[in-house]
Amino acid sequence: MSTANQVIGKIIEIGPVIIIPAILFITGFITTRNPLKNFLNSLYIFTGIIGISISLALFINFFEPLIETIVSASGKEFIVSDIGWSASKLVVFNSPVTLYIIIAVAALNLVMLFLRLTRTINLDLWNWVIFLFAGSIVYTVTEIMWLAVLVASVISAITLVIADIYAPYLQSFYGLKSVSNPQAQLVTWTPIVQAVNIILNKIPFIKRAHIFYAEIKYRLGMFSEPMVLGFILGFIAGLITKYRTLIAAPNQDILFSLGMGLQLAVIMIIMPRFMTLLYRGLVPAVNDISSFINRRITKRELHIGLDAVYFAGHPEVIGLSVIMIPLTAYIATMLPGNNILPSADLILIPFLLVWVIAPSGGDIFRSFISAVIIIPLTLWISSDMGNLFTSFFQKYGIEISGGAQAVSSYGTGSNWLFWILLQIIKPILNLFS
């Protein structure tokens, strides 16, 4: 591994939880005339995002027993192991084209801003990983450096354009102006969500079907309180997890279910609190950056690229995730041609729902339909990408741990844009011969 790759690796390993607050803090010394205000905003952002990240980790871990029950009941064996970020990290860190792709992606963003082809300033350096991953994989199978850089740049350019197009949905629903989310593995699914909404609007009767979180709260009253609703859903999840032994050992299983109810209740309480802290610092920080750009650089409205984790704690996202996470596991066991069970990258589900819910205007019914369509596609793609991940590991002599036949990353490997580009260049260059 080269020195440049080691430095890049250390930066990427820090993650968006530290990188983006750090960038906003440093930028604040330029854009904010009051250093104390900048420090306070950054402290709120850092505290909020750390809290949300911990809450999301607890939230994902909450579903492990339920998913184990679903998989065990199906009897299906998955030949592709989802090792998540570990797989993507090894691909990127061991690639000889990583530095060239970073230079190309940064230069491309600047050129597109200058030519008015994008409004997004992609500060989310951690999520450049998807571009690095795509270029690294292409180089592995072709050993053509310029092609690897080109593919990574094409994905970056398309992602920036799509992020611009759908930024108003993000800003309107999540209440944060002048931001976008240029994550290729997330925002590129938004056109499908929009298409689903257009189709549903043309179907008689169904076009009048709407379910909104505010309406649920109104109808359920006290039972819609996050603590109460979380406890009820967690208790039900516990009963489903222990359905096989519930009759034989009811006392023990009911206690287990009560424990799961309390876990989810706590998560549902603390998540909105951390979101409030985060936005208390993020809103003025982004506003200061936008005002500085308008005063000193251009009157044109630009967007600050942020990670989806900054929106994943929203009540609608968490509420739908409670349904979609176990449903994803069930779909994985039933879907023909699927060989992967999302595990290490299961957190992709709430992140995907950020973009499923925003274009649907918070309509839970339409968001659910879109998610049910998108999830099988992500499973098929990441399952198919297992061949490329495994080939990379074998080429660079990286050992596949755990005895898995093949490995993949549900988060990085489910990017349909990269997958389609591969299908285009595969017959031309005969990549897999």
N, C-alpha and C positions, 0 to 999 in steps of 0.2 A: 504494500500500500504506500503510495507516494505521500510526501509531507503535505501537499495541498489537500489530498483526500482526507488525511488525518485531521487537519484544521477544519475542513468543511464538515467532517464527521462530528467533531466536537460541538460545532455550532448547531447542527441539525439535531443532535441528541438532546440538546437543551430543551427543545420542544416549543410549541406556540405559547404555552403557559408563561414562559419566561421571555421568549424572544420579542413578542409583540408589545408587552408592557415596557420592556427595555427600550425598544425603538421609539415608542410614544414618549417615554420619559426623556430620552436624548433629544428628540424632535421638539419637545416642549420648551427646551431652553432657547430655541430659535423662535418658535411661534407664539409662546406665551410671555408676556412682558412681566408677569409676576412669578418669580421662581418658587415662592411658597405655594402658590396656587398649583403650579405644575407638580410640585412634590406631593401635594395633597391628592390631586387627581390620580397620579400614578400609584399612590398608596391604595386608594379605593379600587383601582383597576386590578392591581396585583392581588389584593386581599380577596376581591370578588372572584377572579378567575381561578385562583388556587382553591377556593371553597367550592366552586362549581365543578372543577376537575375531580376533587375528592368525592363530591356527591355523585358525579357520573360514574366513577369507579365503583362506589358502593352500589349504585343502581344496577350496573351491569352484573356485578357479582351476585346480587340478589336473585337473578334468574338462573344461576347455575344448577341448583337442585331440580328446578322445573324442567330445564332443557335436558338434563340427564334422564329424567323420567320419560320425556317424550322420545328421545333417541332409543332408550332401552326398550320401550314398548314397541317401537317400529322394527327393531332387530336389524336395521340397516348398518352396513359397515362402509365408512368413508375412506377411500384410498388416497385422497388428497388432504393433507393436514394444513389447516390454517394456522400458520405460526406468526401471522400478523406483521407488525413493524419489524420484527427480527429478520424476516425474509427480505423485505424492501431495503432495510439497512445494509445487509450483506451485499445485495446487488449493487447499491449505490457506492458503498465504501470501497468495493473491490474493482470498480470500473475505471478504466484509464481515460474516459471521456468526461468525467464528472465536472472538472474545472472548466472545460470548454463549453459545456452546456450552460453552466451558471453565467458565464460571460455573455453567451449568446442570448439567454433569456432576459438578463438585465438590460442589455443593449436594445433588444427588441421592444421591451416595455417603454424605454425612453423614446425610441424612434416612433412607435405607435402613438405615444402621447404628443410628440412634436407634430406629426402628420394628422392629428385629430382622428385617428382610427380607434382610439380607446379613451375612456375617461378614468380608468382604474390605475392607481398607483399601487402595485402589488408589493405591499410591505410584509406580507405573510411569507417570510423566507422559508419557514419550515415546510410549507406546502409546495415549495419548488421541488420537493422530493418526487412528486409524480412525473415531472418533466425529466428529472435525472434518471428515474427508474425507466421511463420509456426509452430514452436515448441509450441507456446502458444495455437494455435488452436487445435493442436493434443492433448495437455494436457487437454484442456477443454472438449473434447468429449470422452477421454479415461481415464483421471486421472492417466495415467502411465507416470511417470516422465522420465524414461530412454528412452521410446519410443519417447517422445517429443524432447529430446536432440538428439537422433539418427536421426530423420527425419530432424531436423535443420542442423545437421552435414553433412548428405548426400547431401542436397541441396547446402550447402557451398562448399563441395568437388567437386561436378559436375560443379558448377559455376566457380570455380577456373580453372578447366581443360578446359572448353569451352573458358573462357577468355584468357587463354594461346594460344589456337589453333588459335583464331581469332585476337589476338593482332597485328600481322603484318598488317592486313587490316586497323585497327585503326591507327596505327603508320604511315603507308604509305599515307593514304588519308588525315589525319588531320595534318600531318607534325610534329608529336611529338614523338620522340624516347623513348624507354624504359618505356612505359606506357601500361596499360590495363584497362578494365572497368568491374570489377567483380560484376555487378548488376544483380541479378538473374532474375528480371522481364524484363530485356532488352537483355542482351547478349545471353540468351538461345533461343531467336528467330532467331539468326543468321544462324543456320543450315538450317532453312526453306528458308531464303533468298538465301543461297548458292544453295540449291536444285532448287529454281525457276530459278536462273541464268543458272544452268546446263541444265535444261529442255529447256529454251528459246534458248540456244545455239545449240540445236538439231532440232529446228523447222525451216524448210525452210522459206525464206523470213524474218521471224521475227528475226532470228539470226543476220540479218544485220541491224535491226532497233536499232538505238542508238540516244539518245538525251543528250547532255552534256551542262552544264551551259556555258562553254567557247564558244561553238558553238552558243548558244542562244545570247550571248553578241555580237558575231561577226555579226550575221544576223540582229539583232535589232538595233545595233549601239547605238545612243543616248538614245533610248527607253529602253535599257537594264541597264541603270544607276540605282542603287538602289533607288534613290530618285524618279526618273520618273516612274520606274516600280512599286514601292510601291504605288505611287499616283494613277496610272491607276488601279491596282488591288483593292486598297481600294475604289476607286470610283465605280467600278463595284460591289463590295461587298455591298456598300451602296445602289445602285440601286436595287439589288436583295432583300435586307432587306426591302425596302419600295415599292416593286412591287405592292402591293395591293392598295396603295393610290397615286401612282406616277402620274396617269392621273388626279385624282381629285385635288391633291395639288402639282403640279409639282415644284413650286418655293421652297417650304419648303423642299420637299424631295431631290431636287437637292442640296440644301445647306447642308442637312444632309450627302449626298453622298460625297460632296466636303470635308466636315469635316472628314469623314472616310478616304478619300484619303490622306489628310494631316497627319492624325494619323499614317497610315501605312508608309507613306513616311519618317516621322521622325524616326520611329522604324527601318526601313531599312537602314537609314543613321548611326544611333548611334551604332547599334549592331556590325558592323565590326570594329568600332573604339575601342570599349571595348575589342573585341577579340584580337586586336593588342596589347593593353596594357597588357592583361592577358598573352599572349604568350611571351611578352617581359620579363616577370619575370619567367614564368613557365618553358620555355625551359632551361635557364641556371640553374635553381634550380634542375630540374630533372637530367640534365647532371652532376651536382655536386654530387648528391646522387649516381648516377650510377658509376661515377669515384671513389668515396669513397669505394663503395662495391667492385669494381674490385681491388682496391689497398689493402684493409685491410681484406676483408672477403672471396670473391671467384671471380674467373675469369669468372664464369658462368654468362650469361646475365640474369638479373632479371628485372621484370616489377613492376612499381609502380601503384597500383590500384587507379584510379581516378573516380569521379562521371561523369555521362554523361553531366551534365551542363557545363563542361569544353569544350565540343565540340558542344553544341546545337546552338551556335551562328554562325555556319558556313553558308555561303550564300546558299549552296545547301539544307541544312537542313531547313532553314527558308523559302526558296522558295517553297519547296515541302509541308511544313507545311501549307502554305497559301491555298493549294488545299485540303490537307488531313483533316484538322481540321473541316471545314464545311461538308466535305464528310463523316467523321466519324459520325457526328450528323445525317446526312441523312440516312446512313446505319443503325444506331441505331433505327430509326423510321420504317425501312422497314424489318429488319432482323427477321425472325420467331424465336420464343423462346427467344428473347432478352427482358429483363425487366429493363435495366439500361441505363441511358443517362449520358455519361461522362461529369462531370461539375467541381467539386472540383479538380479532378485529370486529367483535360483535358491537363495539361502540359506534361502528359506522351507521347502524340503524337510526339512532337519534339524530345523527348528523344529516343523513339522507332526508329524514322527516322535516328538518328545518326547511328544505326546499320543496318538499311535498305540500306542506301546510301553507307557506307564504303565498304561492300563486293561487291557492284555493281560497284565499281570504279567511283562513281559519275554519273553513267548513270541514268538520271531522268526517262526514260521510264521503265527500269527494276525495279528501286526503287519503282515506282508507282504500278506496277503489284504486287510486293512483299507486299507492304503496304495494298493493297486492299484484299489480301489473309489473312494477319495477323490480321487486324482490326476486322473482324467478330469473329475470334477465341478469341480475348481478351474480346470482348463483351459477348460472351457466357460464358466464364469462370468466369469473374467477376460477371455476373448475377447469375450464379449458386452458387458462393461463398457467396452470400447474405444470404443464409440459415445459414451458419456457423457464419458469423458476427453477425447476429441477435440472434442466440443461445447463443453466448458468452455474448452479452449485457444482455440478459434475465437471464443467470445463475448468473452473478455478480451484478445484480440489477441496471444496467446502463440504464438510461432513453433514449429512442429514440426520439430525438427532431424533430419538424416539422411535426409530424403526419404521418411519413412514415410507410408503412407496414413492410418494411425490409430495411436494410442498407448494403452498401458494400463500397469497395475502389477500384476504377478502376485501380489505380496504383499498390497497393500491391496485390489486389485480382485477378489480371489477369496473375499470374505466372503459366504457363502450367506445369512446372516441379513439383511444389507442388500439383497442382490439380491432376496430374496423380498418384503421390504417395498416395494421399488420396483415389483414386479409387482402388488402389492395397490393401490398408490395411482396407478399409471399409468392404468388405465382410468377412474378416478374424476376425475382432474384432466387427463386427456388430455395427459400430459407431453410426449409426443414429436410432437405435431401441429405 
